Amino acid sequence: MTTTPVPVSPDPFTVLRPRLFGIAYRMLGVRADAEDVLQDAWLRWSRTDPATLQSAEAWLVTVVTRLSIDRLRALKAEREAYVGWWLPEPLVEPLDERTPEAVAELAGELSVAFLYVLERLGPEERAAFLLRQVFDYDYPDIAAQLGKSEAACRQMVHRASERVQQARTRFEVPHGAHQQLLQRFIAAAQSGERRAIEALLSQDAMLIGDGGGKVQSFPHPLVGAFRIANLYWAQWRRLADQVVYRAVRINGEPGLLRYINGRLESAQAVVTDGERIVAIYAIRNPDKLAGIPLTLDD
C-alpha cells in the first residue's frame, strides 16, 4: 500500500526572512546589525508555539521591529560620536542580477540616499514610517507592532513623511538612463577628462564621503560640479591607470566600485535626475566595505 506523504508547511520565519531583513536593514543601515536582530528574533521564534499565535507574520514583524528600535537607540550614541558623515553599509550586487521591474520596485525604498535621510528620524518614528510607507501596513497593525495608539502612529508617520520629503530630492529616472549616465561618468573618470566629468555633474552636485575616521574623507559635503570634477581628475592625475572603476548596483540603484592598485577603495552610490549626476555618496570606511569583493580578481 502506497501512502501519500503529508506536505510539510514551510517555516514562517524562513518564508518571511527577506521581509524581516528588509525591515531590520532599513532601520539600522548595517547588514551585521540587521542579521543580529534576525538571529535574536529567530531564537525567540524557536521558543514559541506557532499554534498559539493569531498571525505568525504579525508576531515576527513586531519582534523584529521592536528589536530594531532597541538596537537603534543603542547605536544612536555611537553614531553621534562617529567621525565625519555616517552612511549606511552598501548592499552590492552585479548590474545584471535583477530584472528592471525588480530594480524599480526596490531602488527608492533601499537607496543609500533614502537611508541617509532616514537617519534624521527617531527610532520609533523611523519604524512607523517604514512600516507604513515602505511595507504598506495598516495603522491598526502598526499600532500593535509599536505598542502605540493609532492616533500616535498616524502622527509619527505624518511628521516623519514631512521631514523626509523636505530633506529628500527624488527623481523618477529609467534604469537604463541611470546606467548609461553612470557608464559615461566612469569612462570620463577613468580617462581623466576633467571637462567631461564636470559636464556630467549638475552645477550644485554634492558629494558626501564616509571614512569613519579610519581613512581620509571630507569633514563637510563637497558641493559644486567644478570641485567634484577636480577631485576625480586629481585622483586620476596622481594614480592614472592604478584607478579602476566597476559598475555595480548599490542598494538597488546603479553605482560604482573604485579600486586603487587592485584593492577596493570605495563604493559610490550615484543619484541622477536623468541628465546629470546630482549626488554621490562615497562609502570609504573599510568596515562597511568588508562584504564586497576587496580585489578586482575576487
SEDREN-517711 format. One line per field, with one value per residue (C-alpha): x, y, z. Coordinates in nm, 2 decimals, padded with zeros to 4 digits. Example, Ala and Ser with C-alpha at 12.3 -4.5 7.8 and 13.67 -1.06 7.14 Angstrom:
<rs>
x 01.23/01.37
y -00.45/-00.11
z 00.78/00.71
</rs>
This chain:
<rs>
x 00.00/00.14/00.09/00.09/00.34/00.19/00.32/00.53/00.44/00.73/00.86/00.70/01.03/01.21/00.93/00.93/01.30/01.35/01.09/01.22/01.57/01.44/01.28/01.59/01.83/01.63/01.60/01.97/02.16/02.42/02.40/02.56/02.33/02.03/02.15/02.20/01.84/01.71/01.92/01.77/01.42/01.48/01.58/01.26/01.06/01.21/01.08/00.73/00.44/00.30/-00.03/-00.08/-00.04/-00.32/-00.06/00.30/00.37/00.24/00.43/00.76/00.73/00.65/00.95/01.19/01.06/01.10/01.44/01.55/01.42/01.61/01.93/01.90/01.86/02.18/02.36/02.25/02.52/02.78/02.67/02.66/03.03/03.11/03.39/03.26/02.94/02.77/02.64/02.48/02.67/02.62/02.44/02.63/02.53/02.61/02.41/02.25/02.14/01.78/01.51/01.43/01.09/01.25/01.50/01.23/01.04/01.35/01.55/01.36/01.29/01.65/01.88/02.17/02.02/01.69/01.86/02.08/01.76/01.61/01.89/01.72/01.43/01.40/01.38/01.01/00.93/01.15/00.98/00.63/00.73/00.89/00.60/00.35/00.53/00.76/00.59/00.23/00.10/-00.23/-00.24/-00.40/-00.12/00.15/-00.01/00.00/00.36/00.48/00.26/00.12/-00.23/-00.34/-00.35/00.01/00.12/-00.06/00.11/00.45/00.41/00.28/00.57/00.83/00.69/00.72/01.08/01.18/01.01/01.19/01.53/01.49/01.51/01.37/01.39/01.20/01.47/01.45/01.70/01.86/01.92/02.07/02.30/02.41/02.49/02.69/02.89/02.97/03.09/03.31/03.46/03.54/03.68/03.88/04.05/04.09/03.88/03.81/03.57/03.38/03.34/03.22/02.97/02.81/02.75/02.48/02.62/02.50/02.60/02.70/02.95/02.93/03.21/03.22/03.56/03.46/03.78/03.97/04.05/04.07/03.74/03.58/03.45/03.18/02.99/03.18/02.94/02.97/03.04/03.38/03.51/03.39/03.53/03.86/03.86/03.82/04.07/04.33/04.29/04.35/04.64/04.81/04.74/04.64/04.58/04.61/04.25/03.98/03.60/03.35/02.98/02.75/02.42/02.43/02.12/01.91/02.04/02.34/02.66/03.03/03.32/03.66/03.97/04.32/04.62/04.37/04.22/03.87/03.89/03.52/03.16/02.99/02.61/02.51/02.19/02.09/01.80/01.83/02.06/02.33/02.46/02.32/02.47/02.74/02.76/03.11/03.15/03.51/03.50/03.68/03.44/03.15/03.33/03.41/03.12/03.23/03.50/03.81/04.01/03.93/04.01/03.75
y 00.00/00.34/00.63/00.98/01.19/01.47/01.80/01.99/02.36/02.59/02.76/03.11/03.26/03.12/03.25/03.59/03.63/03.86/04.10/04.08/04.15/04.44/04.59/04.55/04.67/04.98/05.05/05.01/05.05/04.79/04.43/04.28/04.46/04.35/03.99/04.01/04.13/03.84/03.59/03.72/03.71/03.35/03.24/03.39/03.23/02.89/02.90/02.99/02.76/02.90/02.74/02.99/03.29/03.45/03.56/03.44/03.74/03.99/03.83/03.82/04.17/04.30/04.13/04.24/04.60/04.63/04.47/04.71/05.01/04.90/04.84/05.17/05.35/05.19/05.28/05.64/05.74/05.57/05.75/06.08/06.03/05.90/06.08/06.26/06.17/05.84/05.65/05.30/04.99/04.93/04.62/04.55/04.32/04.29/04.52/04.23/04.03/04.17/04.25/04.61/04.56/04.44/04.72/04.98/04.82/04.82/05.13/05.41/05.20/05.10/05.36/05.50/05.85/05.73/05.56/05.87/06.08/05.83/05.90/06.22/06.03/05.89/05.51/05.48/05.75/05.56/05.23/05.38/05.55/05.24/05.01/05.24/05.39/05.11/04.79/04.92/04.80/04.95/05.17/04.92/04.68/04.94/05.04/04.68/04.64/04.95/04.93/05.28/05.42/05.45/05.83/05.84/05.62/05.84/06.15/05.99/05.88/06.23/06.40/06.16/06.20/06.58/06.56/06.30/06.50/06.82/06.65/06.42/06.50/06.21/06.17/05.91/05.80/05.50/05.23/05.24/05.61/05.60/05.32/05.49/05.81/05.61/05.44/05.78/05.91/05.60/05.65/06.02/05.95/05.65/05.86/06.18/06.40/06.68/06.88/06.56/06.47/06.83/06.82/06.51/06.68/06.93/07.27/07.21/06.85/06.72/06.45/06.31/06.08/05.84/05.74/05.67/05.82/05.52/05.66/06.02/06.18/06.52/06.66/06.85/06.78/06.88/07.09/07.20/07.04/07.21/07.10/06.74/06.71/06.84/06.57/06.29/06.45/06.49/06.13/06.02/06.26/06.12/05.75/05.72/05.36/05.24/05.36/05.12/05.17/04.89/04.95/04.76/04.80/04.96/04.93/04.87/05.16/05.18/05.28/05.21/05.05/05.22/05.01/05.15/04.93/04.64/04.70/04.82/05.19/05.29/05.21/05.51/05.54/05.78/05.99/06.14/06.35/06.16/06.41/06.48/06.35/06.54/06.35/06.09/05.90/05.77/05.50/05.45/05.32/04.98/04.82/04.89/04.75/04.41/04.24/04.34/04.18/04.35/04.29/04.30/03.93/03.82
z 00.00/-00.10/00.13/00.02/00.21/00.41/00.28/00.53/00.57/00.52/00.84/00.86/00.97/00.66/00.43/00.59/00.63/00.33/00.46/00.82/00.70/00.49/00.80/01.01/00.75/00.67/01.04/01.11/00.78/00.86/00.75/01.06/01.29/01.09/01.09/01.47/01.51/01.29/01.49/01.82/01.66/01.54/01.89/02.03/01.75/01.82/02.18/02.06/01.97/01.64/01.72/01.99/01.76/01.56/01.29/01.26/01.04/01.28/01.57/01.37/01.23/01.58/01.73/01.46/01.47/01.84/01.85/01.57/01.77/02.08/01.88/01.70/02.03/02.15/01.82/01.83/02.08/01.87/01.56/01.73/01.81/01.46/01.29/00.98/00.79/00.86/00.56/00.56/00.47/00.10/-00.04/-00.36/-00.65/-01.02/-01.25/-01.44/-01.14/-01.12/-01.37/-01.44/-01.28/-00.96/-00.96/-00.99/-00.70/-00.47/-00.56/-00.40/-00.09/-00.03/-00.18/00.01/-00.03/00.12/00.42/00.47/00.51/00.75/00.99/01.07/01.23/01.58/01.62/01.67/01.41/01.17/01.23/01.19/00.87/00.72/00.82/00.66/00.36/00.26/00.38/00.35/00.69/00.81/01.11/01.34/01.26/01.31/01.65/01.76/01.64/01.82/02.12/02.05/01.97/01.61/01.66/01.78/01.49/01.23/01.39/01.38/01.01/00.92/01.09/00.95/00.60/00.62/00.74/00.47/00.20/00.30/00.30/00.01/-00.36/-00.56/-00.93/-01.14/-01.37/-01.60/-01.50/-01.85/-01.85/-01.50/-01.61/-01.93/-01.74/-01.49/-01.77/-01.92/-01.59/-01.53/-01.88/-01.81/-01.46/-01.59/-01.86/-01.65/-01.88/-01.63/-01.86/-01.94/-01.58/-01.49/-01.78/-01.63/-01.29/-01.20/-01.10/-00.74/-00.73/-00.38/-00.27/00.08/00.20/00.49/00.61/00.97/01.10/00.95/00.61/00.49/00.39/00.37/00.70/00.51/00.19/-00.13/-00.34/-00.70/-01.03/-01.06/-00.72/-00.76/-01.11/-00.98/-00.71/-00.97/-01.21/-00.93/-00.84/-01.20/-01.24/-00.92/-00.99/-01.36/-01.46/-01.10/-01.06/-01.19/-01.17/-01.18/-01.24/-00.99/-00.83/-00.48/-00.27/-00.58/-00.79/-01.04/-00.86/-00.88/-00.70/-00.72/-00.69/-00.64/-00.71/-00.74/-00.39/-00.31/-00.20/-00.20/-00.30/-00.45/-00.48/-00.76/-00.77/-01.11/-01.24/-01.57/-01.74/-01.48/-01.15/-00.86/-00.56/-00.49/-00.16/-00.13/00.14/00.22/00.58/00.55/00.80/00.57/00.26/00.41/00.25/-00.10/-00.32/-00.20/-00.51/-00.88/-00.91/-00.64
</rs>
